[in-house]
Amino acid sequence: MTGRTGRPARGRRASRVTAAAVTLEARLATALPAHAAATAWNREAVPVTPANLLAVAGVDSHTTWAVGAQVTPEGKASLRTPLLVGRDDRDGLGWRRIPTPADQVSGSRFNAVSAA
């Protein structure tokens, strides 16, 4: 939905961001091992904004990856670049961008991630 300027209305944009954060938190809660899911969840900033995170995977008992796209405004459009961020709860550094070969590909995104 857009406002009169053709851009998303601010209230709707904020609602989508909040919904994405809540969705990511819910996915994180179901993607991690039982002992990790039993701890309290905290909201944390990711190092890339604006971004849309679409999926999450527990790599091991300490490491979590989330994927989606970095969104860069370009005139009236937005450029999307695939994004992988990771977090290791042992180092205390929070979420960090993880470089991938797809970092140079525009107009795309990561839709899913899994780890075994």
N, C-alpha and C positions, 0 to 999 in steps of 0.2 A: 504494500500500500504506500502511496506517496502523498505528500502534501502538495500545495499549489505550485511549488517550484519544481516539481518533478522528482524531488529527493524524498527519501523516507521521512515521515514526520518524526520529530524528535522523540516523542513519547513512545511511538511504535518501535523505533530503533533501540531505545533503552530497554523496552520489553523483550525484544529479540535477544539482546545481549544477556539480560538476566535469565531468560529461558535457556540460552545456550550454556551459561554457567551452571544452572541447576541440572540440566541434562548431563553435562560432563561430570558433575559430582555424583549423580545417580549411576552413570556408567562406570565411574571409578569404583564405586562401592561394590558393584557386581563383578568387576574384572579382576580383582585381586584375591590372593589366597585368604582363607577364613581368618587367620590370625592377623593379617593386615587390615581386613575389613572391620575387625572388632575395635579398632582404635577410633578416636574422634577425627572427623574430617574438618579441614580448615581450607578456606578460600585462599588461593595464592595466585599472584600475577604471573603470567608467562612473559618471556622476554621480547615477544614480537606482538606489536599491536598496530593496527587492528588485525585480528585474525579470527577465523572460524575453525574451531576444533570439532571434529566429527566422530572420532573413535579413539579408544584407549585400550592399552593392553598391559598386563603385568608381565614384565620380562622375567623377573625372579622375585624373591621375597623382599627385595629392597629397591628395585628399579621399575619405573613406570614410563611408558611412552604414550604420547598422544599425537594424533595426526589431523591434518586438515589443510587449510590454506592461509597464507598471509594475504591480506587484501590491501592493495595500494590504489588510492584514488588517482585516476588519470582523466582529467577533464570531466566529462559527464559520465564516464564509465569507471569501472573498477578492474584492476588487473589482479588476477589471482596467481599465486606461486605456491607450489606444494610446500608443506611445512611439517617437520618432525621435531617435536620437543621431548625432552626426557628429564626425569628426576630420579636421583639416587638419594634415598633418605639417610644414608650414612655420611654424606659429605657436607650436609647443611647448606648447600648452594642453591637449593630450589630448582625451578624449571630452567632448562637451558636449551637453546636451539642446537640441534644435531645436524651437521652438514650432510647432504646427500647429493648424488649426481643430478637429481631433479631440481635442485636449487636454481639452475639456469633455464628451466622450462617455465614459460609463462602460459597463462590461460588454462591451467590445470590445478588439480588438488589431489591429496591422498584421501580416499574415502574410507579405508579400513586399515587395520594393523593387527597382526597376531604375532605371538612369540611362543616358542616351544622350548 
